Amino acid sequence: MITTLLVVVIILAIAFDYINGFHDAANSIATVVSTKVLTPFQAVLWAAVFNFAAYFYFTDHKVANTIAKTVVEQYITLEVILSGLLAAILWNLFTWWFGIPSSSSHTLIGGFAGAGMSKALSMGDNALLAIDFAPIFKVVAFIVLAPVIGMIISVVISIIILHISKNARPAVAEKWFKRLQLVSSAALSFTHGGNDAQKVMGIIYVSLVAGNVLNNGDTMPEWIPISCYAAIALGTMSGGWKIVKTMGSKITKVNAFEGVAAETAGAVTLGITEHFGIPVSTTHTITGSIVGVGLLKRVSAVRWGVTVSLLWAWVLTIPVSAALAGLIFTIVHLFFV
């Protein structure tokens, strides 16, 4: 039976995907805008097209399955999901407003887990019983591993490109790098859509199970992935210019060659993690990739003060979202007892 609360939860989940799109648009377009390969409008349109195109390729939904299993099934209710979504939306809007490229993925996971833990406490159980630690450990590990992998791959790609183009005239090489940036930014947008849209797909699926519309293990209805990919693409078209500035120039000055290397490294990392069903942060991945191309020039080329500030946002996102979701659940629970 479809209830009003279930409809509200689904609407909020799709709204979160839309916010995720404009919050994370910078990941795909920051370097291509900062190098003036595309105008901001052209860049968000380009990224949005490839965000949605991922729908036709990523059909295994491994990341969605991982998200759905974050909280133990007996503690998943519509109130828990509602609280987690509200916390994730609030944190995303807060970090977007201040131009902080935090992880939409981690705020969603933190919110869902925090609400689940509060649900366990309300039942007189140990809060930790609500959490399936296997997927959580994967997520936490890749807070560190995703940017490091992105950084290493971007350095390797940079060295390969430099070797291949060492005899090319600078003007000719620059022209080719600008063309290649269209390809690398498209690849990053494609894998970003494939990774991030799935996270909300998992949330909507468990909402339908909690609302007794589906049984656990049923095939995911096709409207869920279509809605999620469309929402994230529309969100990307709305842009996120404050974060674009941070990603495109504040971490390190990026030229077309470095943009190709960073975006390709980000796309490769996201492709690998999606294959293994690991919900990583696109923000963390591309940040690590940008740091990698900066390090190849010299250590001082990276603005470490900005990077350290980003690290604090990364570390705080899951616990802050969890605490906020716990507080929201406590309030919401009063209306549904």
VOGU-3710 file (C-alpha; in Angstrom, 3 decimals, decimal comma):
1> mittllvvvi> 0,000/0,000/0,000  1,390/3,379/-1,020  1,096/5,791/1,892  1,580/9,546/2,066  4,787/9,053/4,049  6,177/6,722/1,379  5,405/9,289/-1,339  7,124/12,018/0,716  10,198/9,809/1,203  10,451/9,045/-2,533
11> ilaiafdyin> 10,076/12,742/-3,428  12,796/13,671/-0,918  15,072/10,938/-2,275  14,732/12,251/-5,831  15,202/15,805/-4,516  18,433/14,658/-2,855  19,622/13,272/-6,208  18,863/16,637/-7,809  20,825/18,439/-5,073  23,611/15,874/-5,473
21> gfhdaansia> 23,754/16,851/-9,154  24,300/20,576/-8,633  26,424/19,997/-5,515  28,736/17,624/-7,409  28,580/19,306/-10,830  31,927/20,864/-10,017  33,541/17,429/-9,977  32,872/16,965/-13,675  33,144/20,493/-15,023  35,536/22,480/-12,804
31> tvvstkvltp> 38,697/21,803/-14,791  37,039/22,062/-18,216  35,635/25,470/-17,199  38,843/26,736/-15,563  40,824/25,880/-18,713  38,161/27,672/-20,821  37,576/24,633/-23,036  33,836/25,117/-22,468  31,727/27,925/-21,072  29,987/27,167/-17,771
41> fqavlwaavf> 26,640/26,603/-19,510  28,157/24,348/-22,166  30,018/22,417/-19,480  26,974/21,670/-17,291  24,950/20,655/-20,346  27,776/18,375/-21,504  28,093/16,815/-18,045  24,333/16,358/-17,652  24,048/14,443/-20,924  26,699/11,960/-19,826
51> nfaayfyftd> 25,290/11,739/-16,279  22,063/10,411/-17,776  23,792/8,301/-20,445  25,208/6,179/-17,614  21,686/4,772/-17,147  22,106/2,682/-20,287  25,403/1,137/-19,161  25,380/0,677/-15,371  22,648/-1,930/-15,032  24,034/-4,171/-12,288
61> hkvantiakt> 23,206/-1,686/-9,479  26,014/-2,986/-7,227  26,471/0,365/-5,487  22,700/0,588/-4,871  22,811/-2,844/-3,249  25,646/-1,779/-0,946  23,765/1,345/0,187  20,582/-0,657/0,791  22,476/-2,978/3,158  24,066/-0,231/5,285
71> vveqyitlev> 21,360/-0,514/7,962  20,126/-3,895/9,217  16,674/-4,605/7,750  14,761/-4,884/11,040  15,674/-1,276/11,875  14,674/0,188/8,508  11,380/2,061/8,574  10,046/4,935/6,519  10,687/7,237/9,493  14,352/6,163/9,533
81> ilsgllaail> 14,725/6,775/5,798  12,923/10,126/6,027  15,243/11,286/8,835  18,369/10,159/6,973  17,308/11,962/3,808  16,472/15,195/5,614  19,857/15,173/7,364  21,674/14,480/4,080  19,825/17,272/2,277  20,533/19,794/5,050
91> wnlftwwfgi> 24,272/18,970/5,162  24,541/19,067/1,371  22,862/22,472/1,194  25,036/23,782/4,033  28,292/22,705/2,379  27,098/23,900/-1,042  26,248/27,346/0,367  29,768/27,724/1,768  31,420/26,273/-1,335  32,768/23,188/0,460
101> psssshtlig> 33,129/20,170/-1,857  31,956/17,561/0,652  30,712/14,111/-0,289  27,019/13,676/-1,132  27,587/9,931/-0,926  28,930/10,040/2,598  26,273/12,407/3,910  23,593/10,031/2,605  25,283/7,010/4,176  25,898/8,871/7,439
111> gfagagmska> 22,308/10,090/7,589  20,855/6,645/6,907  23,143/4,989/9,473  22,547/7,657/12,144  18,761/7,377/11,829  19,009/3,584/11,983  21,054/3,784/15,178  18,475/6,112/16,748  15,757/3,660/15,787  17,661/0,889/17,588
121> lsmgdnalla> 17,989/3,064/20,697  14,252/3,836/20,630  13,625/0,064/20,726  15,936/-0,371/23,707  18,670/-2,021/21,637  22,353/-1,232/21,285  22,690/1,445/18,594  25,500/-0,453/16,877  23,181/-3,406/16,217  21,487/-1,304/13,515
131> idfapifkvv> 24,639/-1,064/11,411  25,973/-3,611/8,962  29,661/-2,881/9,395  30,879/-4,646/6,232  29,644/-1,946/3,804  30,430/0,810/6,334  34,072/-0,306/6,570  34,320/-0,208/2,772  32,982/3,347/2,708  35,253/4,558/5,523
141> afivlapvig> 38,328/2,894/3,992  37,713/4,601/0,664  37,519/8,035/2,286  41,299/7,627/2,294  41,795/5,215/-0,596  39,684/6,943/-3,273  41,666/10,231/-3,339  44,970/8,360/-3,004  44,099/6,053/-5,912  42,948/9,051/-7,951
151> miisvvisii> 46,174/10,884/-7,146  48,402/7,943/-8,112  46,539/7,280/-11,363  46,647/10,981/-12,324  50,423/11,068/-11,774  50,881/7,926/-13,902  48,643/9,253/-16,679  50,448/12,603/-16,604  53,839/10,925/-16,988  52,570/8,782/-19,890
161> ilhisknarp> 51,074/11,803/-21,667  54,233/13,858/-21,152  56,333/11,041/-22,614  54,059/10,640/-25,657  53,907/14,369/-26,376  57,497/15,322/-25,483  58,385/16,198/-29,095  55,126/17,993/-29,888  55,008/21,733/-30,402  53,379/23,424/-27,359
171> avaekwfkrl> 50,674/25,158/-29,418  49,698/21,920/-31,191  49,766/19,927/-27,946  47,566/22,491/-26,202  45,002/22,285/-29,005  44,861/18,495/-28,708  44,638/18,565/-24,923  41,638/20,897/-25,118  39,912/18,455/-27,469  40,799/15,539/-25,212
181> qlvssaalsf> 39,360/17,385/-22,235  35,938/17,025/-23,818  36,460/13,256/-23,785  37,904/13,082/-20,257  35,205/15,320/-18,745  32,540/13,236/-20,500  34,082/10,058/-19,046  34,126/11,567/-15,562  30,491/12,702/-15,858  29,535/9,249/-17,135
191> thggndaqkv> 31,106/7,395/-14,204  29,887/10,066/-11,752  26,314/9,420/-12,893  26,820/5,663/-12,705  28,194/5,831/-9,175  26,126/8,563/-7,523  22,661/7,937/-8,991  22,771/4,391/-7,655  23,017/5,546/-4,053  19,539/7,038/-4,082
201> mgiiyvslva> 18,266/4,053/-6,071  19,205/1,890/-3,092  17,407/4,252/-0,692  14,197/4,270/-2,765  14,285/0,483/-3,053  14,483/-0,037/0,716  11,715/2,562/1,112  9,436/0,444/-1,058  10,366/-2,633/0,976  9,749/-0,784/4,262
211> gnvlnngdtm> 6,434/0,466/2,868  5,421/-3,110/1,965  5,219/-2,315/-1,737  8,079/-4,689/-2,568  9,518/-7,768/-0,921  13,253/-7,775/-0,203  14,925/-9,429/-3,181  12,336/-8,324/-5,740  13,630/-6,828/-8,993  14,033/-3,061/-8,838
221> pewipiscya> 11,239/-1,313/-10,801  12,605/0,436/-13,889  11,151/3,825/-12,922  13,614/4,053/-10,021  16,877/4,186/-12,043  15,282/6,392/-14,720  14,094/8,880/-12,074  17,440/8,937/-10,284  19,545/9,404/-13,420  17,188/12,109/-14,686
231> aialgtmsgg> 17,277/13,933/-11,320  21,068/13,936/-11,048  21,374/15,106/-14,677  18,921/17,974/-14,095  20,794/18,900/-10,918  24,070/18,984/-12,816  22,503/21,351/-15,363  21,744/23,708/-12,470  25,467/23,940/-11,723  27,254/24,597/-8,443
241> wkivktmgsk> 29,471/27,565/-9,161  30,831/28,149/-5,662  32,306/24,638/-5,587  33,501/24,946/-9,200  35,776/27,775/-8,078  37,275/25,667/-5,270  37,820/22,593/-7,448  38,948/24,434/-10,574  41,507/26,864/-9,202  41,845/26,978/-5,419
251> itkvnafegv> 43,489/23,556/-4,994  46,008/24,122/-7,795  46,093/25,974/-11,108  45,070/23,487/-13,806  45,849/23,678/-17,539  44,270/21,584/-20,317  46,862/18,794/-20,128  46,444/18,508/-16,368  42,677/18,613/-16,748  42,812/15,606/-19,086
261> aaetagavtl> 45,006/13,677/-16,646  42,917/14,523/-13,556  39,542/13,822/-15,192  40,732/10,565/-16,756  42,155/9,427/-13,415  38,885/10,274/-11,698  36,863/8,382/-14,307  39,096/5,302/-14,064  38,896/5,272/-10,262  35,114/5,618/-10,262
271> gitehfgipv> 34,789/2,895/-12,895  36,863/0,489/-10,813  34,996/1,183/-7,567  31,589/0,892/-9,260  32,624/-2,489/-10,643  33,238/-3,707/-7,091  30,079/-2,053/-5,728  31,946/0,410/-3,491  30,068/3,708/-2,952  32,956/6,177/-3,080
281> stthtitgsi> 32,886/9,943/-3,139  33,268/11,527/-6,572  34,387/14,676/-4,770  37,194/12,898/-2,920  38,271/11,072/-6,065  38,612/14,097/-8,338  40,207/16,154/-5,550  42,916/13,516/-5,182  43,374/13,477/-8,952  43,782/17,274/-9,072
291> vgvgllkrvs> 46,294/17,130/-6,211  48,200/14,478/-8,196  48,694/16,696/-11,248  49,682/19,554/-8,946  52,299/17,413/-7,204  53,826/16,461/-10,547  54,735/20,130/-11,070  56,022/20,663/-7,532  54,791/20,173/-4,000  54,290/23,910/-3,508
301> avrwgvtvsl> 51,931/24,049/-6,512  49,226/22,506/-4,321  47,516/24,926/-1,949  47,709/22,683/1,104  45,716/25,057/3,303  42,674/24,588/1,053  43,280/20,835/0,884  43,447/20,499/4,682  40,134/22,380/4,969  38,592/19,913/2,532
311> lwawvltipv> 39,936/16,999/4,570  38,164/18,307/7,664  34,885/18,440/5,714  35,456/14,857/4,556  36,156/13,581/8,081  33,171/15,395/9,603  30,556/14,559/6,949  29,563/11,059/8,123  29,473/11,744/11,909  27,749/15,142/11,510
321> saalaglift> 25,155/13,681/9,133  24,624/10,727/11,480  24,160/12,984/14,514  21,807/15,292/12,615  19,765/12,320/11,361  19,568/10,956/14,913  18,196/14,269/16,154  15,690/14,481/13,298  14,569/10,884/13,907  13,957/11,662/17,573
331> ivhlffv> 11,654/14,519/16,515  9,975/12,576/13,702  9,461/9,553/15,960  7,271/11,647/18,270  4,733/12,051/15,455  4,648/8,374/14,458  4,602/6,568/17,820
//
